[in-house]
């Protein structure tokens, strides 16, 4: 069935409104939950190694971090496929429900095996969220705001990190909560936030773009008309309501693979490089920084959260202060610059650490400056893999790139750094920092060569739908 529609253009010309803010709040909270989870385990790693708790070794903590990421990889692939087949909205409750149950169950872990299993299931819920929600947010956001909005939402990971760091200070204070109970309560924080998410998502409609390419044009028209009625002000007159002609047909897995590797080979390579490098650096550092603080600087486990908070500040400020430049200066220049600057700072910080020239406070400040730039680059990696591929395969493409990049970079990172830290030698840890820094600089160079100028363009112009006639 062939049809002509102006739905994408009507969505792109809308002014920013309370409806878009609702979308950001209801869907974007996924990154807050992920930041909370990563920081909790990082802040709690010192406590979890004590005999009064689970008595985990550094390598077991690193393995648990890797299993969390492995779960996210599996979840991204499975739920990404389901989101493209059955719709974005249908997956929202399932993925956040899985996260809710698994993270609370982690607080009831009785040994390493149970802890690792629950962490893996928690990761599966988060990974599923990434696929369905990244695609939905991009499909609802007007083209001229897409870069800054996507960066700000991905940067909100660090709001979750701040909540996790502050929460750890409270639950690990033995004057307030017994040591055997505090770490368990820490995981309840995420479960409480997830309950709020379930409520907010009741008001989020199905993506009109998804409805459109699945032939339900009437429902798509109804949803867009409702959004237009709810939006205050007038449509953005700089973007005419152009129409496109589509045919509503289902796509096989083979067509998806061809779309990624045959039609867009350069974008496929770019997505793999950007996702892999940022995943290695972030997961390696944040899953193991508490071990650095306790093992090399003698910081008490209950004080680790104080050193995570500055990280959160740098990571949040980067996308919020620089995000608009990704819509004005352009994607290629900004992504390449933020990756490269981050890599250089990482190399310098690692060298200072290896030479024993910095203390815990100074290293934390240097990492915060580093992640001011790295957060922009990493957030833009998710933006890139979402907007660079056709609508029919968007969630699956995000899932595939997230899975591949995270499996290669995110799983190996904590394992490598956990092993290097366990050696007790600063030089060994520096080797890990060198690998991460070089990878980030390399990714910046790849972006300059293969990047896509997608700023202020409709998703359908950046990557025409497979069903376009």
C-alpha positions as CSV (number, residue, x, y, z in Angstrom):
1,X,0.0,0.0,0.0
2,X,1.5,3.3,-1.1
3,X,0.6,6.6,0.5
4,X,1.8,10.2,0.7
5,X,2.2,12.0,4.1
6,X,3.6,15.2,5.6
7,X,3.8,13.8,9.2
8,X,7.6,14.0,9.5
9,X,7.6,17.7,8.4
10,X,4.8,18.6,10.7
11,X,6.6,17.1,13.7
12,X,9.9,18.9,12.7
13,X,8.3,22.3,12.4
14,X,6.7,22.3,15.8
15,X,7.9,24.8,18.4
16,X,9.3,23.4,21.7
17,X,6.4,22.9,24.1
18,X,5.3,21.2,27.3
19,X,4.5,18.1,25.3
20,X,8.2,17.8,24.3
21,X,9.2,18.4,27.9
22,X,6.9,15.5,29.0
23,X,8.6,13.3,26.4
24,X,12.0,14.2,27.8
25,X,11.0,13.7,31.4
26,X,9.1,10.4,30.8
27,X,11.6,8.8,28.5
28,X,14.9,10.5,29.2
29,X,14.9,9.3,32.8
30,X,16.4,6.1,31.5
31,X,19.8,7.7,31.5
32,X,19.3,8.8,35.1
33,X,18.6,5.2,36.1
34,X,21.7,3.9,34.2
35,X,23.9,6.6,35.9
36,X,22.4,5.6,39.2
37,X,23.2,2.0,38.7
38,X,26.8,2.5,37.4
39,X,27.6,4.9,40.2
40,X,26.1,2.8,43.0
41,X,28.2,-0.2,42.1
42,X,31.3,2.0,41.8
43,X,30.6,3.8,45.1
44,X,29.7,0.5,46.8
45,X,32.6,-1.6,45.5
46,X,34.8,-0.8,48.5
47,X,32.0,-1.9,50.9
48,X,31.1,-5.0,48.9
49,X,34.7,-6.2,49.2
50,X,34.4,-6.2,53.0
51,X,33.8,-9.6,54.8
52,X,30.8,-8.2,56.6
53,X,29.0,-7.8,53.2
54,X,29.6,-10.0,50.1
55,X,33.4,-10.1,50.4
56,X,33.9,-9.5,46.7
57,X,37.4,-9.4,45.2
58,X,38.4,-6.6,42.8
59,X,38.2,-9.0,39.9
60,X,34.7,-10.1,41.0
61,X,33.6,-6.5,41.1
62,X,35.0,-6.0,37.7
63,X,33.2,-9.1,36.4
64,X,29.9,-8.0,38.0
65,X,30.3,-4.7,36.1
66,X,31.0,-6.6,32.9
67,X,27.9,-8.8,33.4
68,X,25.8,-5.7,33.9
69,X,27.0,-4.5,30.6
70,X,26.5,-7.9,29.0
71,X,22.9,-7.9,30.1
72,X,22.5,-4.4,28.6
73,X,23.9,-5.8,25.3
74,X,21.4,-8.6,25.3
75,X,18.5,-6.4,26.3
76,X,19.4,-3.8,23.6
77,X,19.4,-6.5,20.9
78,X,16.2,-8.2,22.0
79,X,14.1,-5.2,22.9
80,X,15.5,-3.1,20.0
81,X,14.1,-5.7,17.6
82,X,10.8,-5.8,19.4
83,X,10.5,-2.0,19.4
84,X,10.8,-1.9,15.6
85,X,8.4,-4.7,15.2
86,X,5.7,-3.9,17.8
87,X,6.2,-0.2,18.5
88,X,8.1,2.0,20.9
89,X,5.4,2.5,23.5
90,X,4.6,-1.2,24.0
91,X,8.2,-1.8,25.2
92,X,8.4,1.0,27.7
93,X,6.6,-0.7,30.5
94,X,8.3,-4.1,29.9
95,X,11.8,-2.7,30.0
96,X,11.4,-0.4,33.0
97,X,9.5,-3.2,34.8
98,X,12.4,-5.6,34.3
99,X,14.7,-3.0,35.6
100,X,12.5,-2.3,38.6
101,X,12.3,-5.9,39.7
102,X,16.0,-6.7,39.0
103,X,17.5,-3.8,40.8
104,X,15.5,-4.3,43.9
105,X,16.4,-8.0,43.8
106,X,20.0,-7.0,43.8
107,X,19.6,-5.6,47.3
108,X,18.6,-9.2,48.4
109,X,21.8,-10.8,47.0
110,X,23.3,-13.4,49.3
111,X,26.6,-14.2,47.4
112,X,28.6,-13.3,44.3
113,X,26.6,-15.5,42.0
114,X,23.2,-14.1,42.9
115,X,24.6,-10.5,42.8
116,X,26.0,-11.1,39.4
117,X,22.8,-12.6,38.0
118,X,20.6,-9.7,39.3
119,X,23.1,-7.2,37.9
120,X,22.9,-8.8,34.5
121,X,19.1,-8.7,34.5
122,X,19.2,-5.1,35.6
123,X,21.5,-4.3,32.7
124,X,19.1,-6.1,30.3
125,X,16.3,-3.7,31.3
126,X,18.5,-0.7,30.8
127,X,19.8,-1.9,27.5
128,X,16.2,-2.5,26.2
129,X,15.4,1.1,27.3
130,X,18.3,2.5,25.3
131,X,17.0,1.0,22.0
132,X,13.4,1.8,22.2
133,X,13.7,5.2,23.9
134,X,16.6,6.7,21.9
135,X,14.6,6.1,18.7
136,X,11.4,7.5,20.2
137,X,13.0,10.7,21.5
138,X,14.6,11.4,18.1
139,X,11.3,10.7,16.3
140,X,9.4,13.2,18.5
141,X,12.0,16.0,18.7
142,X,11.9,18.8,16.1
143,X,14.9,18.7,13.8
144,X,16.4,22.0,14.8
145,X,16.5,20.9,18.5
146,X,17.5,17.3,18.0
147,X,21.2,17.6,18.7
148,X,21.1,19.6,21.9
149,X,18.1,17.7,23.3
150,X,19.7,14.3,22.6
151,X,23.0,15.4,24.2
152,X,21.2,16.9,27.3
153,X,19.2,13.7,27.8
154,X,22.2,11.4,27.4
155,X,24.1,13.7,29.7
156,X,21.4,13.3,32.4
157,X,23.1,10.0,33.0
158,X,25.2,12.0,35.4
159,X,22.3,13.3,37.3
160,X,21.7,9.7,38.2
161,X,25.4,9.4,39.0
162,X,25.0,12.3,41.5
163,X,21.9,10.7,43.0
164,X,23.8,7.5,43.4
165,X,26.9,9.2,44.9
166,X,24.8,11.2,47.4
167,X,22.6,8.2,48.2
168,X,25.7,6.1,48.9
169,X,26.9,8.7,51.4
170,X,23.7,8.2,53.3
171,X,23.2,4.5,53.1
172,X,26.9,3.8,54.0
173,X,26.9,6.0,57.0
174,X,26.9,3.4,59.8
175,X,25.7,6.1,62.3
176,X,22.4,6.2,60.4
177,X,22.1,2.6,58.9
178,X,23.7,-0.6,60.0
179,X,26.6,-1.7,57.6
180,X,24.9,-5.0,56.7
181,X,21.7,-3.1,55.6
182,X,23.0,0.1,54.0
183,X,24.4,-1.3,50.7
184,X,21.1,-3.3,50.2
185,X,19.0,-0.2,50.6
186,X,21.1,1.6,48.0
187,X,19.6,-0.5,45.2
188,X,16.1,0.4,46.3
189,X,16.7,4.0,45.1
190,X,16.5,2.9,41.5
191,X,13.4,0.9,42.1
192,X,11.6,3.9,43.5
193,X,12.5,6.1,40.5
194,X,11.3,3.4,38.2
195,X,7.8,3.5,39.8
196,X,7.6,7.2,38.9
197,X,8.7,6.4,35.3
198,X,5.8,3.9,34.9
199,X,3.4,6.6,35.9
200,X,4.8,9.3,33.5
201,X,4.9,7.0,30.5
202,X,1.1,6.5,30.6
203,X,0.8,9.9,28.9
204,X,3.3,9.3,26.1
205,X,1.8,8.3,22.7
206,X,3.2,5.9,20.2
207,X,5.7,7.5,17.7
208,X,3.7,8.8,14.7
209,X,6.7,8.0,12.5
210,X,6.6,4.4,13.6
211,X,2.8,4.2,13.0
212,X,3.3,5.8,9.6
213,X,5.7,3.3,8.2
214,X,3.6,0.4,9.6
215,X,0.7,1.5,7.5
216,X,-1.5,2.9,10.4
217,X,-1.6,6.4,8.8
218,X,-4.9,7.3,10.5
219,X,-3.5,6.7,13.9
220,X,-0.4,8.6,13.0
221,X,-2.5,11.6,11.7
222,X,-4.6,11.5,14.9
223,X,-1.5,11.6,17.2
224,X,0.1,14.4,15.3
225,X,-3.1,16.5,15.2
226,X,-3.5,16.0,19.0
227,X,0.1,17.1,19.5
228,X,-0.5,20.2,17.4
229,X,-3.6,21.1,19.4
230,X,-1.6,20.8,22.6
231,X,1.3,22.9,21.4
232,X,1.0,26.6,22.2
233,X,2.1,29.1,19.5
234,X,2.5,28.6,15.8
235,X,4.4,26.1,13.7
236,X,8.0,27.0,12.7
237,X,7.5,28.7,9.3
238,X,11.1,28.2,8.2
239,X,10.4,24.5,7.5
240,X,7.7,23.8,4.9
241,X,5.5,20.8,5.4
242,X,7.0,18.7,2.6
243,X,5.4,15.3,1.9
244,X,7.0,12.0,1.2
245,X,5.6,8.9,-0.5
246,X,6.0,5.6,1.3
247,X,4.9,2.0,1.0
248,X,3.9,0.2,4.2
249,X,5.7,-3.2,4.1
250,X,7.5,-5.2,6.8
251,X,11.3,-5.6,6.5
252,X,13.2,-8.8,7.0
253,X,16.3,-9.2,9.0
254,X,18.3,-9.5,5.8
255,X,17.0,-6.1,4.6
256,X,18.1,-4.7,7.9
257,X,21.6,-6.1,7.5
258,X,21.8,-4.7,4.0
259,X,20.6,-1.3,5.2
260,X,23.5,-1.2,7.7
261,X,26.4,-2.7,5.7
262,X,25.5,-2.3,2.1
263,X,23.7,1.0,1.9
264,X,25.6,2.8,4.7
265,X,29.0,1.1,5.2
266,X,30.8,4.3,6.2
267,X,28.2,5.1,8.8
268,X,28.3,1.6,10.1
269,X,32.1,1.8,10.7
270,X,31.6,5.3,12.3
271,X,28.9,4.0,14.7
272,X,31.0,1.0,15.8
273,X,34.1,3.2,16.4
274,X,32.2,5.9,18.4
275,X,30.2,3.5,20.5
276,X,33.2,1.2,21.2
277,X,35.7,3.8,22.3
278,X,33.4,5.7,24.6
279,X,32.1,2.5,26.2
280,X,35.6,1.3,27.0
281,X,36.6,4.6,28.6
282,X,33.5,5.2,30.6
283,X,32.8,1.7,31.9
284,X,36.5,1.1,32.7
285,X,36.9,4.2,34.8
286,X,33.5,4.4,36.5
287,X,33.3,0.7,37.4
288,X,36.7,0.8,39.0
289,X,37.4,4.3,40.3
290,X,36.3,3.4,43.8
291,X,39.0,0.8,43.8
292,X,41.6,3.4,42.7
293,X,40.6,5.6,45.6
294,X,40.6,2.9,48.2
295,X,43.7,1.0,47.0
296,X,46.0,3.7,45.9
297,X,44.9,6.8,47.9
298,X,43.6,5.1,51.1
299,X,40.1,6.7,50.8
300,X,37.6,5.2,53.2
301,X,34.8,3.3,51.3
302,X,32.1,5.4,52.9
303,X,33.7,8.6,51.5
304,X,34.0,7.4,47.9
305,X,30.7,9.1,46.9
306,X,32.3,12.5,47.6
307,X,34.8,11.9,44.8
308,X,32.1,10.7,42.3
309,X,30.0,13.9,42.7
310,X,32.5,16.2,40.8
311,X,32.5,13.7,38.0
312,X,28.7,14.1,37.7
313,X,29.0,17.9,37.6
314,X,31.5,17.9,34.8
315,X,29.5,15.3,32.8
316,X,26.2,17.2,33.1
317,X,27.7,20.6,32.4
318,X,29.3,19.5,29.1
319,X,26.2,18.6,27.1
320,X,24.2,21.5,28.6
321,X,26.8,24.2,27.8
322,X,28.1,22.8,24.5
323,X,25.0,21.0,23.2
324,X,23.7,23.8,21.1
325,X,26.9,23.9,19.2
326,X,26.1,20.4,17.8
327,X,23.1,22.1,16.1
328,X,24.9,25.2,14.9
329,X,28.7,24.6,14.4
330,X,27.8,21.0,13.3
331,X,28.1,17.4,14.2
332,X,31.4,16.5,12.6
333,X,33.5,19.3,14.1
334,X,32.0,19.1,17.6
335,X,32.1,15.3,17.9
336,X,35.7,15.0,16.6
337,X,36.8,17.8,18.9
338,X,35.2,16.5,22.1
339,X,36.5,13.0,21.5
340,X,40.1,14.2,20.8
341,X,40.3,16.6,23.7
342,X,39.0,13.9,26.1
343,X,41.6,11.5,24.8
344,X,44.5,13.9,25.3
345,X,43.4,14.8,28.9
346,X,43.0,11.1,29.7
347,X,46.6,10.4,28.6
348,X,47.9,13.4,30.6
349,X,46.0,12.4,33.7
350,X,47.1,8.8,33.4
351,X,50.8,9.9,33.2
352,X,50.5,12.1,36.3
353,X,48.9,9.2,38.2
354,X,51.7,6.8,37.1
355,X,54.3,9.3,38.3
356,X,52.6,9.8,41.7
357,X,52.3,13.5,41.0
358,X,48.6,13.8,41.9
359,X,46.4,13.1,44.9
360,X,42.8,11.8,45.0
361,X,41.4,15.3,44.8
362,X,43.5,16.5,41.9
363,X,42.9,13.3,39.9
364,X,39.2,13.7,40.5
365,X,39.3,17.3,39.2
366,X,41.2,16.2,36.1
367,X,38.7,13.5,35.4
368,X,35.9,16.0,35.8
369,X,37.5,18.3,33.2
370,X,38.1,15.3,31.0
371,X,34.5,14.2,31.1
372,X,33.1,17.7,30.5
373,X,34.2,17.0,26.9
374,X,33.9,13.2,26.9
375,X,30.3,13.4,27.9
376,X,29.4,15.5,24.9
377,X,31.2,13.0,22.6
378,X,29.7,9.9,24.1
379,X,26.2,11.4,24.1
380,X,26.7,12.4,20.4
381,X,27.6,8.8,19.6
382,X,24.0,7.7,20.5
383,X,22.7,10.6,18.5
384,X,24.8,9.6,15.5
385,X,23.7,5.9,15.4
386,X,20.1,6.9,15.9
387,X,19.8,9.5,13.2
388,X,22.1,8.0,10.6
389,X,19.9,5.0,9.6
390,X,16.4,4.5,8.2
391,X,13.3,4.7,10.3
392,X,12.3,1.1,9.8
393,X,15.5,-0.2,11.5
394,X,16.3,2.7,13.8
395,X,15.7,0.9,17.2
396,X,17.4,-2.2,15.9
397,X,20.4,-0.2,14.6
398,X,20.7,1.5,18.0
399,X,20.6,-1.9,19.7
400,X,23.1,-3.4,17.4
401,X,25.6,-0.6,17.7
402,X,25.1,-0.3,21.4
403,X,25.5,-4.1,21.8
404,X,28.6,-4.3,19.6
405,X,30.3,-1.2,21.0
406,X,29.4,-2.0,24.5
407,X,30.3,-5.7,24.3
408,X,33.7,-4.8,22.8
409,X,34.5,-1.8,24.9
410,X,32.2,-1.9,27.9
411,X,32.7,-5.5,28.9
412,X,36.5,-5.5,28.3
413,X,37.0,-2.2,30.1
414,X,36.1,-3.2,33.6
415,X,37.8,-6.6,33.2
416,X,41.0,-5.0,32.0
417,X,41.1,-2.3,34.6
418,X,40.0,-4.6,37.4
419,X,43.0,-6.9,36.6
420,X,45.4,-4.0,36.3
421,X,44.3,-2.4,39.6
422,X,44.6,-5.8,41.3
423,X,48.3,-5.8,40.4
424,X,48.8,-2.9,42.7
425,X,51.2,-1.2,40.3
426,X,50.5,2.4,39.0
427,X,52.4,1.6,35.8
428,X,50.0,-1.2,35.0
429,X,47.0,1.0,35.5
430,X,48.6,3.7,33.4
431,X,48.6,1.2,30.5
432,X,44.8,1.1,30.7
433,X,44.6,4.9,30.6
434,X,46.9,4.9,27.5
435,X,44.7,2.5,25.7
436,X,41.6,4.5,26.5
437,X,43.2,7.9,25.6
438,X,44.5,6.6,22.2
439,X,41.1,5.1,21.4
440,X,39.3,8.4,22.0
441,X,41.8,10.4,19.8
442,X,41.4,7.7,17.1
443,X,37.6,8.0,17.3
444,X,37.9,11.8,16.8
445,X,39.9,11.3,13.6
446,X,37.4,8.7,12.3
447,X,34.5,11.2,12.9
448,X,36.3,13.9,10.8
449,X,36.6,11.4,8.0
450,X,33.3,9.6,8.1
451,X,31.0,11.9,10.0
452,X,27.5,13.0,8.8
453,X,26.3,16.6,8.6
454,X,22.9,15.9,10.2
455,X,22.4,19.1,12.1
456,X,19.0,20.7,11.6
457,X,17.9,18.1,9.0
458,X,14.8,16.0,9.1
459,X,15.5,12.3,10.0
460,X,14.0,11.3,6.6
461,X,16.6,13.6,4.8
462,X,19.6,12.2,6.8
463,X,18.5,8.6,6.1
464,X,15.6,8.1,3.7
465,X,13.1,5.4,4.9
466,X,13.5,2.0,3.2
467,X,9.8,2.2,2.3
468,X,10.3,5.5,0.5
469,X,9.1,5.4,-3.1
